[in-house]
Amino acid sequence: MMSLRDVAGPDCGPDGGSFMPEALVGAVENFARAHADAVADPLFRAELVRLWHDYTGRPFALTEATGFAACASNGICVLLKPEGLNRTGSHKINNTIGQAPLTRRLGKRRVVAETGAGQHGVATATAAALLGRECTIFVGAVDVARQALDVARMRLLGIGTGQRPGATSAEQAELAAARRRIAQLEAEVAIHRRANELLGQVVTPQGGSRRSR
């Protein structure tokens, strides 16, 4: 079997290149440069550590699973890291609390995101509110009803939730968010490139994703 990496050649990078709409290429390249600069900036790293420590609550205490260890009957010690102790109740804030300062560093005033189970939407809205960014979250129609509590939490944080006709799931909401991002690119010369999309999953260059909502 021949993989994409085998035929891509050395000029396409270690993962076979990136496949995206042409309108997004410039924005992705700018973001990559900004990310590299931020990672190399000790002040940015110090701010991120402070936010993790003082705002999200990290590091928090580990939980010893004594009952589980007893079932193993071999003297092991099992420690659990309960991500639900993070502010907003999930691991998602670990990601958005870093992306929001990066958005500010880029000089962009607005973030857009998609959510299915609602956790990424709440975490994005929380980080945006903390750092004074405008925020729109796209949610599929089915998920709006299914995750009404999280949608209410997002709205309490002062953000708008976009619901597109026919967008019933997180995947379709993600497409709606991407379409909004592409449409804004055409007008961003006039509005100073104000929008940035906060992704909640790892998206591979081949177009797939490892999703956790």
Backbone as CSV, one residue per row, in Angstrom:
resi,resn,N_x,N_y,N_z,CA_x,CA_y,CA_z,C_x,C_y,C_z
1,MET,0.846,-1.187,0.000,0.000,0.000,0.000,0.886,1.243,0.000
2,MET,0.550,2.211,-0.819,1.308,3.453,-0.885,0.578,4.533,-0.098
3,SER,1.291,5.198,0.775,0.679,6.254,1.579,0.852,7.594,0.891
4,LEU,0.098,8.580,1.368,0.211,9.931,0.831,1.616,10.469,1.049
5,ARG,2.215,10.107,2.180,3.563,10.587,2.472,4.552,10.074,1.433
6,ASP,4.336,8.855,0.918,5.252,8.276,-0.058,5.274,9.071,-1.354
7,VAL,4.130,9.624,-1.742,4.042,10.280,-3.043,4.102,11.793,-2.927
8,ALA,4.074,12.319,-1.699,4.000,13.765,-1.551,5.315,14.443,-1.879
9,GLY,6.432,13.804,-1.575,7.712,14.437,-1.818,8.139,15.306,-0.651
10,PRO,9.408,15.725,-0.642,9.946,16.462,0.500,9.390,17.870,0.646
11,ASP,8.817,18.436,-0.406,8.356,19.821,-0.349,7.000,19.969,0.315
12,CYS,6.358,18.877,0.630,5.004,18.942,1.188,4.982,18.761,2.698
13,GLY,6.131,18.660,3.325,6.156,18.535,4.775,6.042,17.096,5.223
14,PRO,6.270,16.840,6.502,6.289,15.461,7.008,4.933,14.781,6.987
15,ASP,3.838,15.550,6.896,2.507,14.945,6.918,1.831,14.966,5.554
16,GLY,2.593,15.234,4.504,2.023,15.173,3.170,1.383,16.452,2.690
17,GLY,1.545,17.528,3.404,0.987,18.802,2.961,-0.318,19.130,3.644
18,SER,-0.808,20.319,3.389,-2.061,20.792,3.978,-3.083,21.032,2.881
19,PHE,-4.313,20.607,3.136,-5.384,20.742,2.160,-6.452,21.643,2.763
20,MET,-6.653,22.820,2.188,-7.595,23.787,2.737,-8.019,24.727,1.620
21,PRO,-9.129,25.448,1.806,-9.523,26.449,0.812,-8.420,27.483,0.630
22,GLU,-8.223,27.912,-0.596,-7.169,28.881,-0.887,-7.316,30.143,-0.049
23,ALA,-8.563,30.516,0.238,-8.801,31.734,1.011,-8.252,31.649,2.422
24,LEU,-8.032,30.431,2.919,-7.553,30.263,4.292,-6.036,30.153,4.402
25,VAL,-5.341,29.994,3.275,-3.906,29.730,3.327,-3.162,30.854,4.033
26,GLY,-3.427,32.088,3.646,-2.737,33.221,4.256,-2.998,33.320,5.741
27,ALA,-4.261,33.095,6.140,-4.614,33.179,7.557,-3.916,32.092,8.361
28,VAL,-3.854,30.873,7.807,-3.195,29.771,8.511,-1.696,30.030,8.640
29,GLU,-1.083,30.552,7.587,0.349,30.861,7.652,0.626,31.957,8.672
30,ASN,-0.218,32.991,8.707,-0.055,34.057,9.702,-0.198,33.507,11.116
31,PHE,-1.180,32.611,11.290,-1.403,32.022,12.610,-0.205,31.184,13.037
32,ALA,0.355,30.416,12.095,1.513,29.576,12.414,2.699,30.431,12.849
33,ARG,2.912,31.545,12.151,4.017,32.433,12.534,3.765,33.047,13.908
34,ALA,2.527,33.486,14.144,2.194,34.085,15.440,2.350,33.073,16.565
35,HIS,1.962,31.821,16.304,2.101,30.775,17.322,3.568,30.540,17.655
36,ALA,4.412,30.461,16.615,5.840,30.245,16.851,6.440,31.401,17.651
37,ASP,6.052,32.631,17.316,6.557,33.799,18.052,6.088,33.771,19.503
38,ALA,4.822,33.395,19.717,4.271,33.380,21.074,4.969,32.336,21.938
39,VAL,5.182,31.151,21.371,5.836,30.081,22.122,7.249,30.491,22.532
40,ALA,7.901,31.303,21.688,9.262,31.744,21.984,9.304,32.954,22.914
41,ASP,8.153,33.536,23.215,8.079,34.749,24.032,7.883,34.367,25.501
42,PRO,8.863,34.624,26.370,8.710,34.242,27.782,7.558,34.958,28.474
43,LEU,7.216,36.168,28.034,6.097,36.890,28.643,4.770,36.206,28.321
44,PHE,4.624,35.727,27.078,3.404,35.015,26.701,3.292,33.716,27.484
45,ARG,4.384,32.984,27.583,4.365,31.723,28.325,4.046,31.967,29.798
46,ALA,4.587,33.046,30.354,4.311,33.358,31.756,2.840,33.697,31.957
47,GLU,2.245,34.424,30.993,0.819,34.741,31.100,-0.022,33.474,31.039
48,LEU,0.357,32.559,30.158,-0.394,31.315,30.017,-0.326,30.491,31.301
49,VAL,0.850,30.402,31.891,0.995,29.673,33.154,0.155,30.327,34.243
50,ARG,0.148,31.666,34.275,-0.652,32.378,35.277,-2.137,32.092,35.090
51,LEU,-2.611,32.112,33.842,-4.023,31.840,33.581,-4.379,30.411,33.979
52,TRP,-3.522,29.473,33.639,-3.776,28.087,34.035,-3.855,27.956,35.554
53,HIS,-2.956,28.623,36.242,-2.865,28.474,37.695,-3.959,29.255,38.412
54,ASP,-4.130,30.526,38.045,-5.026,31.407,38.792,-6.469,31.378,38.302
55,TYR,-6.680,30.963,37.041,-8.039,31.029,36.494,-8.656,29.655,36.292
56,THR,-7.940,28.766,35.623,-8.537,27.445,35.378,-8.404,26.526,36.583
57,GLY,-7.455,26.819,37.484,-7.315,26.022,38.695,-6.256,24.950,38.648
58,ARG,-5.433,24.948,37.599,-4.366,23.955,37.510,-3.139,24.414,38.293
59,PRO,-2.341,23.478,38.796,-2.636,22.038,38.866,-3.554,21.738,40.035
60,PHE,-4.427,20.758,39.873,-5.324,20.375,40.956,-4.949,18.989,41.468
61,ALA,-5.502,18.660,42.616,-5.106,17.422,43.286,-5.521,16.194,42.483
62,LEU,-4.656,15.202,42.462,-4.998,13.911,41.877,-5.888,13.129,42.837
63,THR,-6.677,12.232,42.274,-7.582,11.405,43.073,-7.091,9.961,43.060
64,GLU,-6.853,9.410,44.238,-6.406,8.019,44.303,-7.607,7.087,44.209
65,ALA,-7.569,6.189,43.234,-8.658,5.230,43.019,-8.378,3.975,43.834
66,THR,-8.630,4.057,45.128,-8.287,2.942,46.018,-9.129,1.701,45.742
67,GLY,-10.409,1.900,45.427,-11.269,0.758,45.144,-10.822,0.001,43.913
68,PHE,-10.462,0.747,42.856,-9.990,0.114,41.630,-8.675,-0.613,41.883
69,ALA,-7.778,0.034,42.640,-6.490,-0.592,42.933,-6.675,-1.876,43.733
70,ALA,-7.654,-1.882,44.646,-7.908,-3.082,45.450,-8.366,-4.240,44.578
71,CYS,-9.143,-3.935,43.547,-9.609,-4.987,42.636,-8.446,-5.601,41.861
72,ALA,-7.408,-4.812,41.630,-6.261,-5.326,40.884,-5.440,-6.297,41.725
73,SER,-5.483,-6.144,43.041,-4.852,-7.060,44.009,-3.375,-7.323,43.737
74,ASN,-2.683,-6.355,43.207,-1.241,-6.531,43.009,-0.449,-5.365,43.585
75,GLY,-1.085,-4.613,44.500,-0.381,-3.554,45.196,-0.133,-2.292,44.402
76,ILE,-0.821,-2.122,43.278,-0.585,-0.927,42.475,-1.292,0.277,43.089
77,CYS,-0.814,1.458,42.738,-1.451,2.715,43.135,-1.983,3.384,41.874
78,VAL,-3.277,3.639,41.827,-3.912,4.240,40.659,-4.320,5.665,41.007
79,LEU,-3.820,6.619,40.242,-4.147,8.029,40.435,-4.897,8.540,39.217
80,LEU,-5.994,9.243,39.441,-6.807,9.805,38.368,-6.643,11.324,38.337
81,LYS,-6.652,11.872,37.135,-6.570,13.325,36.954,-7.946,13.805,36.490
82,PRO,-8.788,14.254,37.399,-10.176,14.606,37.059,-10.275,15.961,36.367
83,GLU,-10.347,15.949,35.028,-10.399,17.194,34.266,-11.663,17.995,34.547
84,GLY,-12.671,17.336,35.110,-13.896,18.055,35.444,-13.709,19.112,36.511
85,LEU,-12.557,19.098,37.200,-12.278,20.117,38.202,-11.820,21.432,37.587
86,ASN,-11.495,21.422,36.285,-11.159,22.672,35.611,-12.348,23.621,35.615
87,ARG,-12.076,24.917,35.568,-13.164,25.874,35.355,-13.871,25.519,34.051
88,THR,-15.160,25.599,34.027,-16.090,25.210,32.950,-16.350,23.716,32.944
89,GLY,-15.647,22.918,33.769,-16.008,21.524,33.949,-15.468,20.535,32.952
90,SER,-14.481,20.923,32.151,-13.897,19.969,31.207,-12.476,20.402,30.872
91,HIS,-11.794,19.551,30.090,-10.430,19.868,29.668,-10.380,20.964,28.622
92,LYS,-11.514,21.353,28.044,-11.530,22.285,26.918,-10.919,23.639,27.255
93,ILE,-11.056,24.088,28.503,-10.530,25.390,28.884,-9.002,25.423,28.781
94,ASN,-8.344,24.255,28.914,-6.886,24.209,28.768,-6.460,24.688,27.389
95,ASN,-7.272,24.403,26.388,-7.001,24.796,25.009,-7.398,26.250,24.766
96,THR,-8.627,26.607,25.087,-9.123,27.939,24.723,-8.439,29.047,25.508
97,ILE,-7.999,28.753,26.729,-7.336,29.780,27.526,-5.969,30.124,26.931
98,GLY,-5.453,29.262,26.049,-4.236,29.574,25.312,-4.516,30.222,23.973
99,GLN,-5.584,29.768,23.299,-5.904,30.328,21.993,-6.435,31.757,22.087
100,ALA,-7.150,32.077,23.154,-7.700,33.429,23.279,-6.607,34.492,23.404
101,PRO,-5.577,34.309,24.261,-4.490,35.288,24.269,-3.754,35.368,22.938
102,LEU,-3.672,34.241,22.220,-3.038,34.260,20.908,-3.874,35.075,19.930
103,THR,-5.198,34.958,20.032,-6.085,35.780,19.204,-5.860,37.257,19.490
104,ARG,-5.759,37.604,20.753,-5.482,38.993,21.131,-4.125,39.434,20.592
105,ARG,-3.145,38.568,20.658,-1.803,38.875,20.154,-1.831,39.140,18.656
106,LEU,-2.716,38.443,17.944,-2.881,38.649,16.507,-3.599,39.957,16.189
107,GLY,-4.146,40.608,17.211,-4.876,41.852,16.999,-6.297,41.650,16.521
108,LYS,-6.848,40.449,16.725,-8.201,40.150,16.271,-9.178,40.303,17.421
109,ARG,-10.316,40.917,17.125,-11.281,41.243,18.171,-12.375,40.198,18.328
110,ARG,-12.495,39.278,17.383,-13.611,38.325,17.396,-13.094,36.901,17.263
111,VAL,-13.743,35.968,17.968,-13.480,34.549,17.771,-14.777,33.870,17.360
112,VAL,-14.661,32.840,16.527,-15.799,31.999,16.169,-15.406,30.562,16.468
113,ALA,-16.387,29.734,16.782,-16.115,28.333,17.097,-17.372,27.521,16.841
114,GLU,-17.223,26.203,16.834,-18.358,25.294,16.731,-18.342,24.386,17.945
115,THR,-19.507,23.850,18.271,-19.576,22.917,19.392,-20.710,21.932,19.173
116,GLY,-20.525,20.731,19.676,-21.563,19.713,19.597,-22.112,19.415,20.976
117,ALA,-21.261,18.834,21.834,-21.685,18.534,23.200,-21.747,19.778,24.071
118,GLY,-21.204,20.890,23.600,-21.326,22.158,24.309,-20.112,22.563,25.107
119,GLN,-19.227,21.619,25.444,-18.102,21.939,26.319,-17.120,22.909,25.673
120,HIS,-16.818,22.695,24.392,-15.891,23.607,23.718,-16.514,24.991,23.573
121,GLY,-17.815,25.040,23.332,-18.487,26.329,23.226,-18.428,27.115,24.521
122,VAL,-18.683,26.446,25.640,-18.632,27.113,26.947,-17.211,27.583,27.243
123,ALA,-16.220,26.738,26.966,-14.831,27.107,27.238,-14.382,28.267,26.359
124,THR,-14.798,28.269,25.090,-14.446,29.372,24.195,-15.098,30.666,24.649
125,ALA,-16.385,30.596,24.985,-17.097,31.786,25.452,-16.479,32.330,26.731
126,THR,-16.050,31.434,27.615,-15.431,31.849,28.875,-14.115,32.572,28.630
127,ALA,-13.261,31.991,27.783,-11.969,32.610,27.491,-12.147,33.936,26.763
128,ALA,-13.115,33.993,25.844,-13.360,35.234,25.110,-13.845,36.333,26.042
129,ALA,-14.755,35.992,26.957,-15.260,36.983,27.905,-14.149,37.477,28.821
130,LEU,-13.285,36.574,29.254,-12.190,36.941,30.150,-11.253,37.946,29.501
131,LEU,-10.979,37.755,28.203,-9.988,38.579,27.522,-10.616,39.624,26.607
132,GLY,-11.926,39.835,26.733,-12.572,40.922,26.020,-12.673,40.744,24.524
133,ARG,-12.867,39.511,24.059,-13.040,39.254,22.629,-14.516,39.032,22.329
134,GLU,-14.991,39.547,21.190,-16.332,39.202,20.729,-16.344,37.721,20.355
135,CYS,-17.503,37.086,20.453,-17.526,35.631,20.275,-18.858,35.180,19.687
136,THR,-18.784,34.298,18.686,-19.960,33.631,18.129,-19.696,32.132,18.110
137,ILE,-20.638,31.364,18.629,-20.521,29.907,18.659,-21.589,29.312,17.752
138,PHE,-21.183,28.440,16.831,-22.124,27.757,15.953,-22.501,26.412,16.564
139,VAL,-23.800,26.160,16.631,-24.323,24.933,17.229,-25.377,24.360,16.291
140,GLY,-25.316,23.055,16.028,-26.341,22.422,15.215,-27.693,22.459,15.902
141,ALA,-28.768,22.469,15.111,-30.117,22.608,15.671,-30.442,21.502,16.671
142,VAL,-30.045,20.269,16.344,-30.304,19.162,17.263,-29.541,19.367,18.563
143,ASP,-28.280,19.822,18.445,-27.459,20.016,19.639,-27.947,21.188,20.483
144,VAL,-28.562,22.204,19.866,-29.121,23.316,20.641,-30.157,22.793,21.623
145,ALA,-31.009,21.887,21.149,-32.032,21.314,22.025,-31.431,20.324,23.017
146,ARG,-30.475,19.534,22.545,-29.904,18.481,23.386,-28.992,19.052,24.474
147,GLN,-28.330,20.155,24.171,-27.384,20.758,25.117,-27.873,22.141,25.546
148,ALA,-29.148,22.221,25.892,-29.754,23.514,26.212,-29.060,24.205,27.384
149,LEU,-28.607,23.446,28.371,-27.952,24.048,29.531,-26.653,24.741,29.130
150,ASP,-25.847,24.063,28.314,-24.593,24.678,27.886,-24.842,25.869,26.969
151,VAL,-25.863,25.795,26.120,-26.215,26.943,25.280,-26.606,28.126,26.153
152,ALA,-27.361,27.860,27.218,-27.732,28.928,28.150,-26.499,29.516,28.825
153,ARG,-25.541,28.672,29.189,-24.301,29.163,29.808,-23.532,30.056,28.845
154,MET,-23.495,29.672,27.572,-22.810,30.496,26.580,-23.471,31.859,26.460
155,ARG,-24.785,31.866,26.419,-25.501,33.135,26.285,-25.339,33.997,27.529
156,LEU,-25.257,33.377,28.703,-25.000,34.140,29.926,-23.643,34.831,29.877
157,LEU,-22.722,34.243,29.135,-21.394,34.832,28.988,-21.372,35.940,27.941
158,GLY,-22.532,36.230,27.356,-22.651,37.378,26.472,-22.296,37.129,25.028
159,ILE,-22.329,35.881,24.595,-21.957,35.597,23.210,-23.198,35.246,22.405
160,GLY,-23.050,35.271,21.081,-24.127,34.869,20.194,-23.941,33.429,19.768
161,THR,-25.047,32.714,19.580,-24.983,31.343,19.076,-25.640,31.313,17.710
162,GLY,-24.864,30.929,16.695,-25.389,30.853,15.343,-25.982,29.492,15.087
163,GLN,-27.207,29.472,14.556,-27.870,28.202,14.246,-28.283,28.255,12.786
164,ARG,-27.637,27.457,11.951,-27.884,27.485,10.524,-28.974,26.488,10.139
165,PRO,-29.886,26.862,9.209,-30.898,25.913,8.738,-30.229,24.661,8.179
166,GLY,-30.685,23.506,8.629,-30.131,22.250,8.153,-28.889,21.793,8.886
167,ALA,-28.304,22.656,9.725,-27.123,22.262,10.498,-27.593,21.583,11.770
168,THR,-27.586,20.255,11.742,-28.164,19.517,12.865,-27.123,18.948,13.806
169,SER,-25.859,18.919,13.404,-24.844,18.255,14.213,-23.624,19.140,14.357
170,ALA,-22.673,18.666,15.168,-21.430,19.416,15.358,-20.656,19.528,14.052
171,GLU,-20.647,18.455,13.239,-19.907,18.493,11.989,-20.459,19.579,11.074
172,GLN,-21.789,19.677,10.977,-22.385,20.692,10.121,-22.215,22.084,10.713
173,ALA,-22.235,22.183,12.037,-21.975,23.472,12.673,-20.543,23.914,12.409
174,GLU,-19.621,22.956,12.386,-18.225,23.280,12.088,-18.096,23.834,10.678
175,LEU,-18.820,23.243,9.731,-18.801,23.759,8.370,-19.368,25.170,8.316
176,ALA,-20.423,25.422,9.084,-21.003,26.762,9.122,-20.000,27.769,9.656
177,ALA,-19.263,27.387,10.697,-18.246,28.278,11.256,-17.147,28.544,10.236
178,ALA,-16.742,27.498,9.504,-15.698,27.669,8.497,-16.180,28.570,7.365
179,ARG,-17.449,28.409,6.963,-17.985,29.282,5.914,-17.991,30.735,6.370
180,ARG,-18.369,30.966,7.634,-18.342,32.331,8.162,-16.922,32.880,8.130
181,ARG,-15.967,32.045,8.498,-14.568,32.477,8.515,-14.111,32.837,7.110
182,ILE,-14.444,32.003,6.110,-14.034,32.272,4.738,-14.706,33.533,4.223
183,ALA,-15.997,33.700,4.529,-16.705,34.901,4.093,-16.088,36.151,4.698
184,GLN,-15.668,36.064,5.950,-15.073,37.235,6.592,-13.720,37.580,5.993
185,LEU,-13.015,36.579,5.470,-11.716,36.850,4.876,-11.822,37.865,3.748
186,GLU,-12.928,37.830,3.007,-13.096,38.742,1.891,-13.240,40.187,2.347
187,ALA,-13.719,40.374,3.582,-13.932,41.725,4.091,-12.895,42.146,5.121
188,GLU,-11.952,41.286,5.429,-11.056,41.572,6.547,-10.040,42.666,6.265
189,VAL,-9.803,43.007,5.007,-8.934,44.141,4.724,-9.532,45.401,5.326
190,ALA,-10.865,45.497,5.275,-11.547,46.674,5.806,-11.730,46.611,7.312
191,ILE,-11.820,45.399,7.877,-12.091,45.296,9.316,-10.873,44.793,10.092
192,HIS,-9.677,44.929,9.481,-8.410,44.666,10.171,-8.293,43.218,10.655
193,ARG,-8.750,42.292,9.822,-8.588,40.868,10.134,-9.002,40.562,11.570
194,ARG,-10.237,40.813,11.874,-10.645,40.792,13.276,-11.076,39.432,13.800
195,ALA,-11.250,38.421,12.934,-11.816,37.150,13.402,-10.778,36.035,13.414
196,ASN,-10.915,35.139,14.373,-10.081,33.946,14.450,-10.962,32.788,14.901
197,GLU,-10.762,31.604,14.294,-11.562,30.436,14.672,-10.810,29.603,15.696
198,LEU,-11.456,29.321,16.819,-10.867,28.493,17.866,-11.344,27.062,17.680
199,LEU,-10.464,26.212,17.171,-10.817,24.813,16.956,-10.747,24.048,18.266
200,GLY,-11.636,23.079,18.398,-11.676,22.281,19.613,-11.153,20.881,19.428
201,GLN,-10.559,20.587,18.260,-10.032,19.256,18.021,-8.771,19.361,17.187
202,VAL,-8.024,18.272,17.131,-6.832,18.217,16.294,-7.270,17.879,14.879
203,VAL,-7.015,18.776,13.936,-7.384,18.547,12.541,-6.121,18.215,11.775
204,THR,-6.107,17.051,11.144,-4.906,16.606,10.455,-4.801,17.263,9.089
205,PRO,-3.577,17.335,8.511,-3.419,17.911,7.177,-4.217,17.181,6.112
206,GLN,-4.516,15.880,6.350,-5.284,15.123,5.365,-6.768,15.416,5.461
207,GLY,-7.176,16.270,6.406,-8.575,16.660,6.477,-9.386,15.912,7.500
208,GLY,-8.814,14.888,8.147,-9.539,14.167,9.180,-9.422,14.879,10.511
209,SER,-10.024,14.313,11.532,-9.906,14.929,12.852,-10.030,13.873,13.930
210,ARG,-9.407,14.186,15.077,-9.608,13.377,16.276,-10.454,14.226,17.196
211,ARG,-11.733,13.947,17.235,-12.687,14.859,17.864,-12.940,14.487,19.315
212,SER,-12.936,15.522,20.160,-13.452,15.389,21.523,-14.175,16.673,21.831
213,ARG,-15.454,16.588,22.095,-16.264,17.783,22.220,-16.410,18.195,23.660
